Each structure stands twice: as C-alpha cells, then as structure tokens.
C-alpha cells in the first residue's frame, strides 16, 4: 500500500464535540492525523501526543480533561498536540493490521507512515518545543513510569511530575519520544491500563504540571528511581507460549509474571522453562546487540538470571508479546 494517502491536517483549536466523543470515534473529528496549535502565554510550546497506538486511549481522555480545564483557565504555555493513528483508534487496535506501528516510524523509512512522521518531526522541530510528552497505556501490570532517552535533568524532572520511576533507554528504536529528545526534553509517559480513571487523571495532571514549569531543576533535587534498560526480551514468533505448568509448548512462563514488574529479581532465579530444548528467547540491548548470554543461563530446562535484575513491562498478553516484546530487564542507573 505504498500509495496510501496519509494526510497531516492542522487545526488551531480542540473541537467542542471532543468532550462527548470516544476515542473509537476520533475520525468524526480528526479524519486524519492532526497537529493542533493552541496559543498560550509562554510561546515555546509543550508538545503532547495521543493515540500513537490506537487502543491506548489515555492521551485522548487526558486532552478532554484539559479542554474542560481550559474553559475556565488561560493556557500558561502554548501547546502543540499531535493526534496520531486515528485509523487504528477507529478499529480499537494498537495499529492497523499490516501497517507499521506508529511508535516505530520516527527514524526514517520508505512507507507513507514514515513520510508522515518526517513531516510531524519537521514541524515540531521548527516550533522549538519547551518539552514533549507522548502518552501511552500498557498491557502488563506496572506502576506509572516514564521512558527517558537522555539522562538529563529536564527529562527526569518531567518524569518526576508523573511517577517515581524512570526507564533510561533508546530501545526499541524509532519511537516518537526518542526522536523528539534530539531537540527537547522528551518522555514517554506509561499510564497503566486503558480505561482506568486514575490513570487518565494522572496523564492530565502531568500535562497541567508541565504547562506550569517555569525553570528546570537539577537531578539531585529529584526524588526518582532511575533504571537503565539492559535488554528487551523477545520471544521467537513461531514459539508456542504456555502459562500453565505441564502444558505442551516451547516456553513456559509464570502465570503471575506481571507481578515481577518493578520488583527486584535475584541472580539465579528461574525466569522461564524451555520445554523442547529450543532457544526461543532473545535479549537485545539498545544498540540491537544480542545480549542473551549476558542475562540468562541454561540449567536443564530452566532459564536463570545471571545477576540481579528489575523487570518492567512484562505481560502475559500473548498478542502484545508477539506484536512487540515480552518485556524488559533493567538495572539501577
């Protein structure tokens, strides 16, 4: 579908009907991906993106809350808002089947989605944003946390407005916040599961607090746990994954796997069982290098951790595992 027409629309206000519009109906207001410019007192804008993944609705709901707040308050800072994968949102899917993931297209490529990303980045760079926030949900059981791509005090201060945990990584490649971090402080705010009111409120409060920042603080002033991602855990796409002991498959993972997220796992502890002797697990670092043997060792059919790690984003959602990854292993930075 190289001839797919992905128009980038522009607006200078949030539509009034947005307050009563569900994310799945986004194309009634935004037929295509859209950049929205809202003028505020401080002219260098805060960049905010929503619906980069169509089934992650927290950004859409946070913007609706912001729109309601704006009826009684002037904007302290301008906003540049990107409404992302509206076609996937219409289908209530992470991405349109057969099309690229909108959070993997920001490093260049030859699809219409990559061309769209290049236009958005060019306009964002020209706007000279004060900071950038990409709002996401996730599938696993995780606390609120943010991805940062440069260990800079402003990026960590943005995170501290939202959560107690920062994941410092440039993996996976091609994400929006990584691309934005080349020219402004930028984070991906991971807001837990979709449809949870408290998560939507946290995303709204993050936007509101960021709009009111008037200076950056030093890292030493921040109460924040910073983790460096050691590797991204991928499962062979042809592997049969099971979560029940004794079931037939290639890899057995604990049914309670998600409870490990952001809790330390000691060296020597069992991570998984490889049932047929196949090497179906691969761990890649930020540069794409295979570091599997650095983090796992085999003992019989058990896959053991080689040293202490803190997992994050582990999920038992098999669709998410196959579309993205099983999760990440981190160490304190």
C-alpha positions in Angstrom: 0.0 0.0 0.0 2.8 2.4 -0.9 0.1 4.7 -2.4 -1.8 5.1 0.9 -2.6 8.8 1.3 -1.8 9.8 4.9 -2.6 13.5 5.1 -1.4 15.6 8.0 -4.2 18.0 9.0 -3.8 21.2 11.1 -6.1 22.9 13.5 -5.9 25.8 15.9 -8.4 24.6 18.5 -9.8 21.5 20.0 -13.3 20.7 18.6 -16.1 21.3 21.0 -17.6 17.9 20.3 -14.4 16.3 21.6 -15.8 16.2 25.2 -18.5 13.7 24.2 -16.5 11.7 21.6 -15.0 8.4 22.4 -11.5 7.5 21.0 -13.0 4.9 18.7 -15.0 7.8 17.0 -11.9 10.1 16.7 -12.2 10.2 12.9 -15.5 12.1 13.2 -13.4 15.0 14.5 -10.0 14.2 13.1 -10.3 12.2 9.8 -6.5 12.0 9.5 -3.6 12.5 11.8 -3.6 16.1 13.0 -1.4 18.8 14.5 -3.2 21.2 16.7 -1.6 24.5 17.8 -3.0 26.3 20.9 -1.6 29.7 21.9 -0.6 30.3 25.5 1.3 32.9 27.5 4.7 31.3 27.0 5.3 30.9 23.3 7.6 27.9 23.2 5.1 25.1 23.2 4.7 21.9 25.1 4.4 19.0 22.6 1.8 16.4 23.6 0.9 13.3 21.6 -2.1 11.0 21.9 -3.3 7.8 20.1 0.1 6.9 18.7 -1.3 3.4 19.5 -4.9 3.3 18.6 -6.1 1.2 21.5 -4.2 3.3 24.2 -6.8 5.9 25.0 -5.3 7.7 28.0 -3.9 10.6 25.9 -7.3 11.2 24.3 -9.1 11.2 27.7 -6.4 13.5 29.2 -6.9 16.0 26.4 -10.6 16.0 27.0 -9.9 16.9 30.6 -7.5 19.6 29.5 -10.2 21.0 27.2 -12.6 21.2 30.1 -9.9 22.9 32.3 -9.3 25.5 29.5 -12.9 26.7 29.6 -12.0 28.4 33.0 -8.2 29.0 32.7 -5.9 30.6 30.2 -3.1 28.4 28.9 0.1 29.2 30.7 2.1 27.9 27.8 1.4 27.2 24.1 0.6 23.6 23.1 1.4 21.6 20.0 -0.7 18.5 20.1 -0.4 15.5 17.7 -3.4 13.2 17.3 -1.7 10.1 15.9 -3.0 6.8 14.5 -6.7 7.7 14.0 -7.3 4.7 11.7 -6.1 2.3 14.4 -8.1 4.1 17.0 -11.2 3.7 14.9 -10.6 -0.1 14.9 -9.6 -0.1 18.6 -6.3 -1.7 17.7 -2.7 -0.9 18.5 -2.0 -0.4 14.8 -3.8 -1.1 11.6 -3.2 -4.7 10.6 -0.5 -5.0 8.0 0.7 -1.4 8.6 3.7 -0.1 10.6 3.5 0.6 14.3 3.2 4.4 14.8 5.7 4.2 17.6 8.4 2.7 15.4 8.4 5.1 12.4 10.4 8.0 13.7 13.9 7.1 12.5 13.1 7.2 8.7 11.8 4.6 6.3 10.0 4.2 3.0 6.4 3.8 3.9 3.7 6.5 3.9 3.7 6.3 7.7 7.4 7.2 7.8 6.8 10.1 5.5 4.0 11.3 7.8 6.4 11.0 10.8 9.0 13.1 9.0 6.5 15.9 8.4 5.4 15.9 12.0 9.1 16.0 13.2 10.0 18.8 10.9 7.1 20.9 12.2 7.8 20.0 15.8 11.5 20.9 15.5 10.6 24.3 13.8 8.2 25.0 16.8 11.2 24.8 19.2 9.2 23.0 21.9 9.9 23.5 25.6 9.4 19.8 26.2 7.5 16.8 24.9 5.2 14.1 26.4 4.0 11.1 24.5 1.1 9.5 26.4 0.6 5.7 26.3 -1.1 2.9 28.1 0.5 -0.6 28.5 -0.8 -4.1 28.8 1.1 -5.5 31.8 0.6 -4.7 35.5 3.0 -1.8 36.0 3.1 1.3 38.2 3.2 4.6 36.5 6.6 5.2 34.9 8.3 7.1 32.1 10.8 6.3 29.4 13.6 8.8 29.1 16.2 8.7 26.3 18.8 11.1 27.6 19.9 11.2 31.3 19.3 14.9 31.5 17.8 16.8 34.5 14.8 18.3 32.5 13.8 14.8 31.2 13.9 13.4 34.7 12.0 16.4 36.1 9.2 15.8 33.6 9.1 12.2 34.8 9.1 13.2 38.5 5.9 15.2 37.9 4.2 11.9 37.0 5.9 8.9 38.6 8.7 7.6 40.9 10.3 5.5 38.2 12.3 6.4 35.1 13.5 3.9 32.5 16.5 5.2 30.6 16.7 3.6 27.2 16.9 4.1 23.5 15.2 0.8 22.8 13.0 0.0 20.9 14.3 2.2 18.0 12.1 4.6 16.2 9.9 5.8 19.0 8.4 9.3 18.9 9.8 10.4 22.3 13.3 9.3 21.3 13.1 11.3 18.1 11.9 14.4 20.0 14.6 14.0 22.6 17.1 15.0 19.9 15.9 18.6 20.2 14.0 19.0 23.5 13.4 17.2 26.8 11.0 14.3 26.0 9.4 11.4 27.7 7.0 8.6 27.1 4.6 8.5 30.0 3.4 5.0 30.5 0.0 5.3 32.2 -1.0 1.7 33.0 -4.1 0.1 31.6 -6.6 1.9 29.3 -10.0 2.9 30.6 -8.8 3.5 34.2 -10.0 6.9 35.5 -7.0 7.3 37.9 -4.5 6.8 35.0 -6.3 9.4 32.9 -6.2 11.8 35.8 -2.5 11.2 36.2 -1.9 11.9 32.5 -3.9 15.1 32.7 -2.1 16.3 35.8 1.2 15.6 34.0 0.2 17.9 31.1 -1.0 20.6 33.5 2.1 20.5 35.7 4.4 20.6 32.6 2.5 23.6 31.3 3.3 25.4 34.5 7.1 24.7 34.6 9.0 27.9 34.5 12.5 26.6 35.1 14.4 23.3 35.1 15.7 21.8 38.4 18.9 19.8 38.9 18.8 16.0 39.0 20.0 16.0 42.7 16.7 17.7 43.6 14.5 15.0 42.3 13.1 12.0 44.2 13.3 9.4 41.5 14.4 5.9 40.8 16.3 5.8 37.5 16.8 2.4 35.8 19.0 1.7 32.8 17.5 -0.9 30.4 19.9 -3.8 30.0 17.8 -5.6 27.4 14.5 -6.1 25.6 13.2 -9.7 25.8 11.8 -11.1 22.6 10.2 -14.4 22.0 10.6 -16.3 18.7 7.4 -15.6 16.7 6.9 -19.2 16.0 7.3 -20.4 19.6 4.3 -21.9 21.4 3.9 -19.9 24.7 2.2 -21.5 27.7 1.5 -20.1 31.2 0.3 -23.4 32.8 2.7 -25.9 34.3 2.5 -29.2 32.4 1.0 -27.7 29.2 2.6 -28.5 25.9 4.6 -25.7 24.3 8.1 -24.3 23.6 8.4 -21.9 26.5 6.6 -21.9 29.9 6.2 -18.5 31.7 4.7 -18.0 35.1 1.0 -17.0 35.1 2.0 -14.4 37.7 4.7 -13.0 35.5 3.3 -9.4 35.6 3.8 -9.3 39.4 7.5 -9.1 38.9 7.3 -5.7 37.2 9.5 -3.1 39.1 10.4 -5.6 41.8 14.0 -6.9 42.0 14.6 -10.5 40.9 17.8 -12.1 42.3 20.6 -13.7 40.4 20.0 -17.5 39.9 16.2 -17.2 40.0 14.2 -19.0 37.4 12.7 -16.8 34.7 11.2 -19.4 32.4 11.3 -23.0 31.3 12.4 -24.1 27.8 10.3 -27.2 27.2 11.7 -28.5 23.9 15.3 -27.5 24.1 14.8 -24.7 21.6 16.4 -21.3 22.1 13.3 -19.2 21.6 14.3 -16.2 23.9 16.5 -13.4 22.7 17.5 -10.3 24.6 18.7 -7.2 22.7 20.4 -4.1 24.1 19.8 -0.5 23.0 22.2 -1.0 20.1 20.4 -4.1 18.8 23.2 -6.4 20.0 22.2 -9.9 21.2 23.0 -9.9 25.0 21.0 -13.1 25.8 24.0 -14.9 27.3 24.8 -11.9 29.5 21.4 -12.0 31.2 20.3 -15.7 31.0 22.0 -19.0 31.5 20.5 -22.5 31.0 20.3 -25.1 33.7 18.4 -28.1 32.4 15.1 -26.8 31.1 15.3 -23.7 33.3 16.3 -20.2 32.1 18.0 -18.5 35.0 19.0 -14.8 35.5 22.8 -14.3 35.6 22.6 -11.4 38.0 20.1 -9.2 39.8 17.6 -7.5 37.5 14.4 -5.4 37.8 11.9 -6.4 35.2 9.4 -4.0 33.6 6.6 -4.1 31.1 6.3 -7.9 31.4 3.0 -9.1 30.1 1.0 -12.3 29.7 -0.9 -10.8 26.8 0.2 -13.1 24.0 -0.9 -10.7 21.3 1.2 -7.9 22.8 4.2 -10.3 23.2 4.1 -11.2 19.6 3.4 -7.7 18.3 6.1 -6.1 20.5 8.0 -8.0 23.2 7.7 -9.9 26.4 9.2 -7.0 28.5 12.5 -5.5 29.7 15.2 -6.2 32.2 16.7 -3.2 34.0 19.4 -2.3 36.5 19.7 0.8 38.7 21.5 3.5 36.9 
